[in-house]
């Protein structure tokens, strides 16, 4: 047996003594070392030491096997023989799905940094052709992105859903094959009791990952390493004043995207910048009349998109 206790040792002795079982062979015991066990002295039982993989040859084979699997993870993205996780082989993933692995991680990281409090619920929506595929890997990647802010290296694809449950955060998944302006679309909603953040994302051919919705605001920006996401009133002069202040702190604006629901109302500004904004910079931006909320979003972006755990 694999572990001691799987066999009821008292019941086995009784069955042997009553002739229900003729003989038995055992190498694991409820209590080890089994020097005082009646099993050791019984005439109809063969006992051997509990060696497991303790021989020199077995240890070498296990070490080689584990090393090969680790190499396969880093070189090919294949996760095999993982405990409490499905088999995840990157080479067997639908080619259409592969770009959405990195997008899922980014979506989770952006969403959690825009939410003021820890989420209690996650709603994940897949729309378009990817809704027909097995999206379990995308879900694990997205959840990993959400949890990484608080759990850092502790979270990975294998334990992401377990850790989410440990945080008492519920999640549900909705799939819809209908297209909504994009051939494929991922939407994450993070919910706390009194607030929520909704992030919509897709992959555009030739342009890569794009964030296309934040709450009710339609946007279109490529996630970069450093972003400022600013809720403000739609009024003249705000864009110019923002550029002026960032220039005074020698922070270059790589790109700027604006979203609004209607003229003169609430609006959203997303700035991709070359360097992170310090608290001093953010305080200076708050001095601009009409700025209501400023969030700094920092992302880990690899040199080239690839599968990672």
C-alpha positions in Angstrom: 0.0 0.0 0.0 1.0 3.6 -0.5 0.5 4.6 3.1 0.1 3.1 6.5 -3.4 3.1 7.8 -5.0 2.2 4.5 -5.2 -1.4 5.8 -7.0 -1.8 9.2 -4.2 -3.8 10.9 -6.4 -5.2 13.7 -9.0 -6.4 11.2 -6.2 -8.0 9.1 -4.9 -9.9 12.1 -8.4 -11.2 12.8 -9.0 -12.2 9.2 -5.8 -14.1 9.1 -6.5 -15.9 12.4 -10.0 -16.8 11.2 -8.8 -18.1 7.8 -10.7 -15.4 5.8 -7.3 -14.3 4.4 -4.6 -16.9 3.8 -1.5 -14.6 3.7 -0.4 -11.0 3.3 2.7 -8.9 2.5 3.1 -5.5 4.0 5.8 -2.7 3.7 3.9 0.2 5.4 2.4 0.4 8.8 0.2 2.7 10.9 3.1 3.3 13.3 6.7 3.2 12.1 9.2 1.7 12.9 6.9 -1.3 13.4 9.1 -3.1 15.9 6.2 -3.8 18.3 3.5 -4.6 15.7 1.9 -8.0 15.9 2.0 -8.1 12.1 5.8 -8.5 12.2 5.6 -11.7 14.2 2.6 -13.3 12.4 3.5 -16.6 10.6 1.3 -15.7 7.6 2.6 -12.2 6.9 5.7 -11.2 5.0 7.0 -7.8 6.0 9.6 -5.7 4.3 11.2 -2.3 5.3 9.3 0.8 4.2 11.8 1.9 1.5 9.7 3.9 -0.9 12.1 5.6 -3.2 15.0 5.6 -0.7 17.5 3.5 -2.7 20.3 5.2 -4.5 18.9 4.0 -7.9 15.4 5.2 -7.2 16.6 8.6 -5.9 18.6 9.1 -9.1 15.7 8.2 -11.3 13.3 10.5 -9.4 15.8 13.4 -9.6 16.3 13.0 -13.4 12.5 12.8 -13.9 11.8 16.0 -11.9 14.7 17.8 -13.7 13.3 16.9 -17.1 9.8 18.1 -16.2 11.2 21.4 -14.9 13.1 21.9 -18.2 9.9 21.1 -20.1 8.0 23.8 -18.2 10.5 26.5 -18.9 11.3 25.5 -22.5 7.9 24.3 -23.8 5.4 25.5 -21.2 4.2 21.9 -20.5 3.0 21.3 -17.0 2.8 17.5 -16.4 2.1 15.4 -13.2 1.1 18.5 -11.2 -0.8 17.8 -8.0 -4.4 19.1 -8.0 -4.2 20.6 -11.4 -5.2 19.5 -14.9 -2.5 18.5 -17.4 -1.4 21.7 -19.2 0.6 21.3 -22.3 1.3 24.5 -24.2 2.0 22.8 -27.5 -1.5 21.3 -27.5 -3.3 24.6 -26.8 -5.4 25.9 -29.6 -3.2 28.4 -31.5 -6.0 31.0 -31.3 -6.0 30.7 -27.5 -2.2 31.2 -26.9 -2.2 35.1 -27.2 -4.9 35.2 -24.6 -2.8 33.6 -21.9 -0.7 36.7 -21.5 -3.8 38.9 -21.9 -5.5 37.0 -19.1 -2.6 37.7 -16.7 -2.5 41.4 -17.6 -6.2 41.8 -17.2 -6.0 40.4 -13.7 -3.1 42.6 -12.7 -4.8 45.7 -14.1 -8.1 45.0 -12.4 -6.8 44.4 -8.9 -4.7 47.6 -9.0 -7.8 49.6 -9.9 -9.9 48.2 -7.1 -9.6 50.1 -3.8 -10.4 47.1 -1.6 -9.8 43.4 -1.8 -12.4 41.7 -3.9 -15.0 39.3 -2.5 -16.3 38.1 -5.9 -14.8 37.6 -9.4 -17.0 37.4 -12.5 -15.1 36.2 -15.6 -16.7 36.3 -19.0 -15.4 34.8 -22.3 -17.1 35.9 -25.5 -16.5 34.9 -29.1 -14.7 31.9 -30.5 -12.7 31.3 -27.3 -15.9 30.5 -25.5 -15.9 27.2 -27.4 -12.5 26.2 -26.1 -11.3 24.9 -22.8 -10.6 28.2 -21.0 -9.4 26.6 -17.7 -5.8 27.7 -18.3 -7.0 31.3 -19.0 -9.0 31.3 -15.8 -6.1 30.1 -13.7 -3.8 32.7 -15.4 -6.3 35.5 -14.8 -6.8 34.5 -11.1 -3.0 34.4 -10.7 -2.8 37.9 -12.0 -5.4 39.1 -9.4 -3.7 37.3 -6.5 -0.2 38.2 -7.3 -0.4 41.7 -5.8 -0.9 40.3 -2.3 0.6 36.8 -2.6 3.6 37.5 -4.9 5.6 34.4 -5.8 3.4 32.2 -3.6 0.7 32.1 -6.3 1.0 30.1 -9.5 -1.2 28.4 -12.0 -1.3 25.2 -9.9 -2.5 26.7 -6.7 -4.3 29.8 -7.9 -7.9 28.6 -7.5 -7.1 27.0 -4.1 -5.6 30.2 -2.8 -8.6 32.2 -4.1 -10.8 29.9 -2.1 -8.6 30.4 1.0 -9.1 34.1 0.6 -12.9 33.5 0.7 -13.3 35.0 -2.8 -16.0 33.4 -5.0 -15.8 33.3 -8.7 -18.1 32.4 -11.6 -17.5 32.0 -15.3 -19.9 33.0 -18.2 -19.4 32.0 -21.8 -21.1 33.4 -24.8 -20.1 32.6 -28.4 -21.7 35.7 -29.8 -19.2 38.4 -30.8 -19.5 41.9 -29.4 -17.3 44.0 -31.7 -14.4 41.6 -31.3 -13.8 38.1 -32.5 -12.7 37.2 -28.9 -13.2 39.1 -25.7 -12.4 38.6 -22.0 -14.1 40.6 -19.3 -13.2 40.5 -15.6 -15.3 42.1 -12.9 -13.9 42.5 -9.4 -16.6 43.2 -6.8 -16.4 44.4 -3.2 -19.5 45.2 -1.2 -19.6 48.9 -2.2 -17.4 49.1 -5.3 -16.5 47.2 -8.4 -14.1 47.3 -11.4 -14.8 45.9 -14.8 -12.0 45.3 -17.3 -12.6 44.3 -20.9 -9.7 43.0 -23.0 -8.9 41.5 -26.4 -6.1 40.7 -28.7 -5.9 42.6 -32.0 -4.1 41.1 -34.9 -0.8 42.9 -35.4 -1.3 45.0 -32.2 -1.3 42.4 -29.5 -3.1 42.7 -26.1 -5.4 45.6 -25.7 -7.6 46.9 -22.8 -10.8 48.0 -24.5 -13.1 48.8 -21.5 -12.7 50.1 -17.9 -16.1 50.1 -16.2 -18.5 51.9 -18.6 -15.7 53.7 -20.5 -14.7 52.4 -23.9 -11.0 52.7 -24.2 -8.3 51.2 -26.4 -4.7 51.1 -25.1 -1.8 48.7 -25.2 -0.8 47.7 -21.6 2.7 49.0 -20.8 5.0 48.7 -17.8 3.8 52.0 -16.2 0.3 53.5 -16.4 -1.7 56.2 -14.8 -5.4 55.8 -14.8 -7.2 59.0 -14.0 -10.9 59.7 -13.4 -11.7 63.3 -14.1 -14.3 65.8 -15.3 -14.4 66.3 -19.1 -13.3 69.9 -19.4 -10.8 71.9 -21.6 -7.2 72.3 -20.5 -6.9 69.1 -18.5 -4.8 67.2 -21.0 -2.3 70.1 -21.4 -2.0 70.7 -17.7 -1.3 67.0 -17.2 1.5 67.0 -19.8 3.0 70.1 -18.2 3.2 68.6 -14.7 4.6 65.3 -15.9 7.2 67.2 -18.0 8.2 69.2 -14.9 9.0 65.9 -13.2 10.8 64.7 -16.4 8.3 61.8 -16.9 7.8 61.2 -20.6 4.3 60.3 -21.9 4.5 57.3 -24.2 0.8 57.3 -25.1 -2.5 58.9 -24.0 -6.0 57.5 -24.3 -9.2 59.2 -23.3 -12.7 57.8 -22.8 -15.9 59.5 -21.9 -19.6 58.6 -21.9 -20.9 62.0 -22.8 -19.5 65.5 -23.4 -18.8 67.5 -20.2 -19.4 64.6 -17.9 -17.1 62.1 -16.2 -14.2 60.9 -18.2 -11.2 58.6 -18.0 -7.6 59.2 -19.0 -5.0 56.5 -19.4 -1.4 57.5 -19.6 1.4 55.1 -20.5 4.6 56.7 -19.1 8.3 55.7 -19.3 8.9 55.8 -15.5 6.8 55.1 -12.5 5.0 58.1 -10.9 6.0 58.8 -7.3 3.6 59.9 -4.6 5.0 63.5 -5.1 4.0 63.4 -8.8 0.5 62.0 -8.1 0.0 64.7 -5.4 1.0 67.4 -8.0 -1.5 65.9 -10.5 -4.3 66.0 -7.8 -3.8 69.8 -7.8 -5.4 69.9 -11.3 -9.0 71.0 -11.0 -11.3 68.3 -12.2 -9.1 65.3 -11.2 -11.1 63.0 -9.0 -9.1 59.7 -8.7 -5.6 58.7 -9.8 -4.4 55.1 -9.9 -0.9 54.0 -10.7 -0.8 50.6 -12.5 2.5 48.7 -12.7 2.8 45.6 -14.9 5.4 42.9 -15.3 5.8 42.6 -19.1 8.2 40.1 -20.6 10.5 40.9 -23.5 8.4 38.6 -25.6 5.0 37.1 -24.8 5.3 33.5 -23.7 3.6 31.1 -21.4 4.8 31.3 -17.8 3.8 29.9 -14.4 
